[in-house]
Amino acid sequence: MKRSLFSHGHVAVLAIAMAASAAPVLAAQSSAYAVSADLTTDGSSHVQLAPQLQTSGAISLGQTYDNPQRSPLLGKIVRLLPLQLRGPALTVLEQKLLTDASGISGIDAVNTQGLSRAAAGEVALSLYPPVIIDPPPPVSGASATDALIGPVSALRVQFSKLKATANYDHLFPGNAKRSGSTSFGSVTFSGPLIGAKPLTFSGEIKPDTVVVQTPTLKITLNAQIIPQNPVCEPGKVCPLYRVLETVETKAVLIELTDAAVLGHKVSGNIVIGDAQAGE
């Protein structure tokens, strides 16, 4: 009887090596978008605003990519109660938008970046259609976007020179570096959910800056998400070094929990300016 040239230990090591080599090769990637939302009203009506002006890219060894998306104007209205003639809506109006996903992969270095920018914009939870009075009375300090968004808003976000970035750098065999940033010319929050006095911020924003926190509303500027999760397929051997390394930046993250919006309760989240990069 012939004896095997490999011991049980050798067989186990070989099986692990073969499984590792069969695992998918990690690719560097990045993405960005301008605005998104996922909202539920009165516990039943669920609506979504898919990521707008979305871009993404991915590379393996020796490749590069740069996928900019531009738009002079973005206008969206998402009715929270579509079956009602008049009711709350999420209204978005942004100008001069740019999203970009770029990256380069060399022999010993990987760099990817996500970028989301907007010259100006407003995002609001408002009554739609807006109440129109003819002839309109003079209103001191009325915004040029009142005709679209309407003066009745439970929450209003007005901003200029929004910029959100996510950067991933990996020089082998060292550790990867992940970072994100957010800046504004200015960003102002107003409406009954905020209180009697509007809140305004500008310049570079520190990571995870919570500017509003109540039982029904939380607003975070420069929200940073830096997970580290295994990416191997279920049931397969997963070497410890094979992990997913990413960084995601949300310029404005709005989280609602049964928030009072024009006589209704709204839960969910709104994201303004998202950038992500990693491997």
Secondary structure as UniProt FT lines:
FT   HELIX           8..22
FT   STRAND          28..41
FT   TURN            42..44
FT   STRAND          45..49
FT   TURN            52..53
FT   STRAND          55..59
FT   TURN            61..62
FT   STRAND          64..66
FT   STRAND          69..79
FT   TURN            82..83
FT   STRAND          87..105
FT   STRAND          109..128
FT   TURN            140..141
FT   TURN            144..145
FT   HELIX           146..149
FT   STRAND          153..171
FT   TURN            172..173
FT   STRAND          177..190
FT   TURN            192..194
FT   STRAND          199..205
FT   TURN            207..208
FT   STRAND          209..213
FT   STRAND          217..225
FT   STRAND          228..230
FT   TURN            234..235
FT   TURN            240..241
FT   STRAND          243..261
FT   TURN            262..263
FT   STRAND          264..278
//
